[in-house]
């Protein structure tokens, strides 16, 4: 098993940067309590059973949208798949943000309905075999996503099939709804659909398609539903590749009804997926079983969650020495910030100064960033609501189980054991805050320096939702533009955290977000 192929967090180390490329997309900054934060932005596809949407909006109404955001196509590719998934989750986060007071809401279903009714999907033609733009091991957080990108069309049914001369199965979802045997990752015993505790299943629809595929010998895509570590009541869906049906038979369910059983065997030579997931669960229970383990915790307890150090490629035992710190270290005194006077958690459209600084909304929904902005204001230690406010997502340390690992030819890198939702806080870029007088000028010549001064147009609005889809006006960016009185840089060469192992990628799935704690009168 090649664990190097697991790319939940694609984070190439700094030393691999081509000359002239800025380490991270630089945000603006200010020498007041400023902390750079990283949130997942583009999951390739680091991606709950459906129910009826109960929304007062009109999700089936078609909205006039500019042509550049329409992605509907019969044949997709990695760009169209990533684009559809990015826009879906951006819309879902926004619906969650504005509907936080709605009980039993399903923003995923509402967002999916809006996307499909406006032609916002790809790979709309059913096919046997792999789907363009989707790789084995890709993860989806909602069943509706697999429909939007053409991996598995039904929102509820576990068997997808096409009908030509006879029905043939194209994909199945094994998520625990029936008595499936997940096996060892190479074999799956799948239970047919239909019937109930007292009614036998019938050889029709999806069951008939599986039976025909057994005799035809065509490939069937397998999507496995696995428990979401962060949300134990939910599942995430992993594309485990192509299988073939080897045999079928009838059996009795635990309640005595007749059910169809199908034995599917994974086609050899594909990238590992579910087997890696199973291995990670084993390592969680016994870290010493992790092959290539050097250190159980590179942070020496500085983080709430350990960060392991692993090398499976050569004899190097550790990266260049540095001091692990969890935040920014300043060489000079900072001005104090001014906090809000809220009691309890801050809420949208209130008199809270931090909320007003964010434009009237709290920047997070269920702990994930809703939209990328030039700056996000969190409540900080100077706020009366601290430390119990929900508007302080980036101040609570690591929440993901990360691993520093040795790559074959790019030095040390960083990846996650956990699937990472779009907008999830990963870590702060920690290190020494240095000015132009600290180390011989602002252009510090070490590869671990992050330029927090450049106010260039580095953040992309492509990650944000399309306002027209929910009949909101598209407005010009009115975010604050900071102009620090002196150049600010963060060097992680001598001291830093896990962020020093993350960097440039040709297919990035991480974005940089500037976060300020409390409110300060800045020079704009």
Helices and strands as residue ranges (DSSP letters): G 3-5, G 14-16, E 34-40, G 67-69, H 78-98, H 107-117, E 139-140, H 143-148, E 159-163, E 167-174, E 187-191, H 205-216, E 220-227, E 235-252, E 258-266, H 274-285, G 287-289, E 293-295, E 308-310, E 323-324, E 328-330, H 353-357, E 364-365, E 368-369, E 376-378, G 393-395, E 402-406, E 412-416, E 425-428, E 431-434, E 449-451, G 461-463, G 467-470, E 489-491, E 495-496, G 498-501, E 510-517
